[in-house]
Amino acid sequence: MRTTVGIIGAGPAGLLLARLLHDAGIDSVVLESRDRAYVEQRQRAGILEQGTVDVLRAAGAGERMDREGLPHDGIELRFAGRRHRVDFPALTGGRSVTVYAQTEVCKDLIALQLRDGGPLLFEAEALAVEGADTDSPRVRFRHEGAEDVLECDYVVGCDGFWGVARKAIPAELTQVFERTYPFGWLGILADVAPSHDELVYARHDRGFALLSMRSPSVSRLYLQVPAGTDAEEWGDEEIWDELERRFETADGWRLERGSITQKSVTPMRSYVHEPMRHGRLFLAGDAAHIVPPTGAKGLNLAVGDVVTFARALAHREETGSAELLDAYSATCLRRVWQAERFSYDMTTMLHRVPGATPFEDRLQLARLERIAGSRAAETDLAEGYTGFPFG
């Protein structure tokens, strides 16, 4: 089997890249180790930056998102019993975000790919990337019980942190930057209408809490818990009681309860792999970088990566110049590090670190007071949340 671009991974990054390449007249093959049902059901991100929304629309994947997604023009910060709303459009020249689950993005892109795109092979496990530093890289993979080889001009690894793509870059050529946080998020899905029409980020002495949603009738909520917590250690009523404490305000706002349908714990870490390119192998998304979910950046960073690659390859096809491809890693990493900085700032401002001193607690409150009292500080948050420019 041969193609121009071999794409490993059919998450939103791999699927969107295949669509962007199709629109540019460049052929590709997507290899996905899981079956279609798994890809369409795995719960991940739910916040789309303005740039991501614009790209999905331009790629023809925006119809259902525009019909069913929930546009949000701001978030609410809660601290010391107070509520402060950050108005995104007023601070960013009209930019906003949209709540639309990654599962739905994948469904939309899979339907487009199967309708008019190149091959999309489910249950096709990539085993290794070979010859990354040559003009003819290959992906060895297993599909339907037999090993096969995908010969390519380029390989893009959208296969996540545990995938094979990053392993094809020699260790002596790489640098890794990471931080592991001593807490995680206990997340729930609940059959109850959201108690607020926008996301609520709460800083509390007992720990962080986040009120989000998946639809007008399904709430998504999170509690800061110690790293390594088992979700089943928490009873349903215990979760609601703790959420109620952390979201408490001086004006009597109430949290609506409902039936919890899903519980899980998400670990928190920051990770960057440099470079994001080796020869004709390019890394995108979680294969190259991970952010704590506080800043809602993971999926959006992956979109930025594949947009950058697709533009660079189209430029190569049109002009013969490899200038943009050669700049891929540096271009992506500028955006990645800004997102890492933003996510770190949000995480350290809102979460209570075990063993924090009263001085550190007061600094957190001072940072929140600064945002609530300074248009400049509030604008910085709004610009970071709604998204840094692609490339």
C-alpha positions in Angstrom: 0.0 0.0 0.0 1.3 3.5 -0.9 0.2 7.0 -0.2 1.6 10.5 0.1 0.8 11.0 3.8 0.5 8.1 6.3 -1.5 9.2 9.3 -1.3 7.2 12.5 -4.3 7.7 14.7 -8.0 8.6 14.0 -8.6 11.0 16.8 -9.7 14.5 15.9 -6.1 15.5 14.8 -5.6 12.6 12.4 -9.1 12.8 11.0 -9.0 16.5 10.5 -5.6 16.3 8.9 -7.0 13.7 6.4 -9.8 16.1 5.6 -7.5 19.1 5.1 -5.2 17.1 2.8 -8.2 15.9 0.8 -9.4 19.4 0.3 -5.8 20.3 -0.9 -5.8 17.4 -3.3 -3.2 15.4 -1.4 -3.9 11.7 -0.7 -3.5 10.0 2.6 -4.2 6.8 4.5 -5.4 6.8 8.2 -4.5 3.9 10.5 -6.4 3.5 13.7 -5.7 0.7 16.2 -9.2 0.8 17.8 -12.6 0.0 16.2 -14.9 2.8 15.0 -17.3 2.5 18.0 -14.5 3.1 20.5 -13.2 6.2 18.6 -16.7 7.6 18.5 -17.4 7.0 22.2 -14.1 7.9 24.0 -14.8 10.9 26.2 -12.1 13.6 26.0 -12.2 17.4 25.4 -15.3 19.5 25.0 -14.2 23.1 24.5 -13.4 24.3 21.0 -11.5 27.5 20.5 -12.6 30.1 18.0 -9.8 29.0 15.6 -10.8 25.3 15.8 -14.5 26.2 15.1 -13.4 28.2 12.1 -11.2 25.4 10.7 -14.0 22.8 11.2 -16.4 25.0 9.3 -14.0 25.6 6.5 -13.4 21.8 6.2 -17.1 21.1 5.8 -17.4 19.6 9.3 -19.3 22.4 11.0 -23.0 21.7 10.1 -23.9 19.6 13.2 -21.5 21.6 15.4 -23.3 24.8 14.5 -26.7 23.2 15.1 -25.9 21.3 18.3 -22.9 23.0 19.8 -23.2 25.5 22.6 -21.5 28.9 21.9 -20.1 30.4 25.1 -19.1 34.1 25.3 -17.4 33.8 28.7 -16.6 31.9 31.8 -17.2 32.6 35.5 -14.5 32.6 38.1 -15.5 31.9 41.7 -13.3 32.6 44.8 -13.9 33.6 48.4 -17.7 33.3 47.8 -17.5 35.9 44.9 -18.5 35.5 41.3 -16.7 37.3 38.4 -17.6 36.8 34.7 -15.0 37.2 32.0 -16.6 38.5 28.8 -14.7 37.0 25.9 -16.0 39.0 22.9 -15.7 42.3 24.7 -12.1 41.6 25.5 -10.9 39.8 22.3 -12.6 41.6 19.5 -15.5 39.2 19.2 -13.8 35.8 19.8 -15.6 33.1 21.8 -15.6 29.3 22.3 -18.0 26.4 21.6 -18.9 23.5 23.8 -19.0 20.5 21.5 -17.6 17.1 22.6 -14.6 15.5 21.0 -16.7 12.4 20.4 -19.0 14.5 18.2 -16.1 16.0 16.3 -14.8 12.5 15.6 -18.2 11.3 14.4 -18.5 14.2 12.0 -15.0 13.8 10.6 -15.3 10.0 10.3 -18.5 10.4 8.3 -16.8 12.8 5.9 -13.8 10.6 5.5 -15.8 7.5 4.7 -18.0 9.4 2.3 -15.3 11.1 0.1 -11.9 10.8 1.7 -9.0 8.3 1.4 -8.7 5.0 3.2 -9.5 5.0 6.9 -8.6 1.6 8.4 -9.9 0.8 11.9 -8.3 -2.0 14.0 -5.1 -1.3 12.1 -2.4 -1.3 14.7 0.8 0.7 13.8 3.8 -1.4 14.9 6.7 0.9 13.9 7.7 3.8 11.8 10.8 3.0 9.7 13.1 5.1 7.6 11.9 8.4 9.1 15.1 10.1 8.0 14.9 8.9 4.4 12.8 10.1 1.4 10.6 7.0 1.7 9.4 6.4 5.3 7.2 3.3 6.0 4.7 2.4 8.6 4.5 -1.3 9.6 1.1 -2.2 10.8 -1.2 -5.2 11.6 -4.7 -5.3 10.0 -7.1 -8.2 9.9 -4.6 -10.6 11.4 -1.8 -9.9 8.9 1.2 -7.5 8.9 1.4 -5.0 6.1 3.5 -2.0 5.1 2.3 1.5 4.3 4.9 3.3 2.1 4.7 7.1 2.3 6.3 10.4 1.4 5.5 11.7 4.9 4.3 10.2 8.2 2.3 12.2 10.7 2.0 10.6 14.2 -1.3 11.6 15.7 -1.2 8.4 17.9 -1.0 10.0 21.4 1.5 9.7 24.1 1.7 5.9 24.1 1.9 5.6 20.3 4.8 4.4 18.1 5.5 7.6 16.2 7.5 9.4 18.8 9.6 6.3 19.5 11.0 6.5 16.0 12.9 9.7 16.9 16.3 8.9 18.3 16.5 9.7 22.0 19.9 11.5 21.5 18.1 14.1 19.3 15.3 14.9 21.7 14.6 17.0 24.8 11.7 16.3 27.1 10.1 18.9 29.4 7.5 17.7 31.9 5.8 18.3 35.2 3.4 16.0 37.1 0.9 17.5 39.4 0.0 16.0 42.8 -3.7 16.0 42.1 -6.2 14.9 39.4 -9.7 15.6 38.4 -12.6 13.4 39.4 -15.0 13.9 36.5 -18.7 13.0 36.3 -21.4 13.0 33.6 -24.8 13.6 35.0 -28.3 13.6 33.6 -29.2 17.1 34.8 -29.4 20.4 33.1 -26.3 22.6 33.7 -26.8 24.8 36.8 -25.2 27.7 34.9 -25.2 28.7 31.3 -21.4 29.1 31.1 -18.4 27.3 32.5 -17.7 28.0 36.2 -14.1 27.7 37.5 -14.1 27.7 41.3 -11.1 28.1 43.6 -11.9 26.9 47.1 -9.8 26.1 50.2 -11.0 22.5 49.8 -9.8 22.3 46.2 -10.7 23.3 42.7 -14.1 22.5 41.0 -15.4 23.0 37.5 -18.9 23.2 36.2 -19.2 22.3 32.5 -21.7 20.7 30.2 -22.1 18.4 27.2 -25.6 19.5 26.2 -28.6 21.4 27.6 -29.6 18.3 29.5 -26.2 16.7 30.4 -23.8 18.3 32.9 -20.1 17.6 33.1 -18.5 18.5 36.5 -15.0 18.0 38.0 -13.5 18.0 41.5 -9.8 18.3 42.4 -8.8 15.0 44.1 -5.4 13.6 45.2 -3.3 12.0 42.5 -4.0 8.2 42.2 -7.6 8.5 43.5 -10.0 5.7 42.5 -13.2 7.2 41.2 -15.2 4.4 42.9 -14.0 5.6 46.3 -16.5 8.4 45.9 -20.2 7.9 46.4 -22.6 9.9 44.2 -24.1 11.9 47.1 -20.6 12.5 48.5 -19.6 14.0 45.1 -22.6 16.3 44.9 -22.1 17.4 48.5 -18.5 18.3 47.8 -19.3 20.1 44.6 -21.9 22.1 46.4 -19.4 23.2 49.0 -16.8 24.3 46.4 -19.3 26.2 44.2 -20.9 28.0 47.2 -21.4 31.7 46.7 -22.5 34.5 49.0 -25.6 35.2 46.9 -27.3 31.9 47.4 -26.7 30.3 44.0 -27.8 26.6 43.9 -26.3 23.5 42.3 -28.9 21.2 40.7 -28.3 17.5 41.3 -29.1 14.5 39.0 -28.3 10.9 38.2 -24.5 10.3 37.7 -23.9 8.1 34.6 -20.1 8.1 34.5 -17.2 8.7 36.8 -13.5 8.8 36.1 -10.3 10.4 37.3 -8.0 12.3 35.0 -4.3 12.7 35.9 -2.7 16.1 35.5 0.6 16.7 33.8 2.4 19.0 31.5 4.7 17.5 28.8 6.5 18.7 25.7 8.7 16.7 23.3 11.2 18.6 21.2 11.6 18.5 18.3 8.2 17.7 16.7 9.8 16.6 13.5 12.5 14.1 12.5 13.2 13.8 8.8 9.8 13.1 7.2 8.1 12.1 10.4 6.0 14.8 12.1 4.4 14.6 15.5 1.0 16.2 16.3 -1.2 16.4 19.3 -0.6 14.3 22.4 2.3 12.5 20.6 4.3 15.7 21.2 2.6 17.6 24.0 0.2 17.3 26.9 -1.4 20.1 29.0 -3.4 19.9 32.1 -7.1 20.2 31.2 -7.6 23.5 33.2 -7.0 25.6 30.1 -9.0 23.5 27.6 -6.1 23.4 25.2 -5.4 19.7 24.4 -7.7 19.2 21.3 -7.1 22.7 20.1 -3.3 22.4 20.2 -3.7 19.2 18.1 -5.8 21.1 15.6 -3.1 23.8 15.4 -0.5 21.2 14.6 -2.3 19.6 11.7 -3.4 22.9 10.3 0.3 23.9 10.3 1.4 20.7 8.6 -1.4 20.8 6.0 -0.5 24.3 5.0 3.2 23.5 4.9 2.7 20.5 2.7 0.3 22.3 0.4 2.9 25.1 0.0 5.5 22.4 -0.9 3.2 20.9 -3.5 2.4 24.4 -5.0 5.8 26.0 -4.9 8.4 23.3 -4.5 9.7 25.0 -1.4 10.1 23.0 1.8 10.6 26.1 3.9 7.3 25.7 5.8 7.8 22.0 6.3 11.3 22.7 7.7 9.9 25.2 10.1 7.1 22.9 11.3 8.5 22.1 14.7 9.5 25.6 15.6 6.2 27.0 14.3 4.1 24.6 16.4 6.3 24.9 19.5 5.8 28.6 19.7 2.1 28.0 20.1 2.5 24.9 22.2 4.6 26.8 24.8 2.1 29.6 25.0 -0.6 27.1 25.7 1.6 25.3 28.2 2.2 28.6 30.0 -1.6 29.5 30.0 -2.6 26.0 31.2 0.0 26.1 34.0 -1.1 29.6 35.1 -4.7 28.5 35.2 -3.9 25.3 37.1 -1.6 26.9 39.7 -4.1 29.8 40.2 -7.1 27.6 40.9 -5.9 24.4 42.5 -4.9 24.0 46.1 -1.5 22.3 46.2 -1.1 19.8 49.1 0.8 21.5 51.9 0.3 25.0 50.5 1.2 27.7 53.0 -1.1 30.6 53.9 1.3 32.9 51.9 0.7 30.7 48.8 -3.1 30.7 49.4 -3.1 34.5 49.5 -1.1 34.7 46.3 -3.8 32.7 44.5 -6.5 35.0 45.7 -4.4 38.0 44.7 -4.0 36.7 41.2 -7.8 36.2 41.0 -8.4 39.7 42.4 -6.1 41.1 39.7 -8.1 39.5 37.0 -11.4 40.7 38.5 -10.0 44.2 38.9 -7.8 44.8 35.8 -9.0 44.8 32.2 -5.5 44.1 31.1 -5.2 41.0 33.2 -8.7 39.9 32.2 -7.9 40.4 28.5 -4.8 38.2 28.9 -7.0 35.4 30.3 -9.6 35.9 27.6 -7.1 35.8 24.7 -5.5 32.7 26.1 -8.7 30.9 26.6 -10.2 31.7 23.2 -7.0 30.6 21.5 -3.6 31.6 20.2 -3.3 32.1 16.4 -2.5 29.1 14.2 1.0 29.2 12.8 
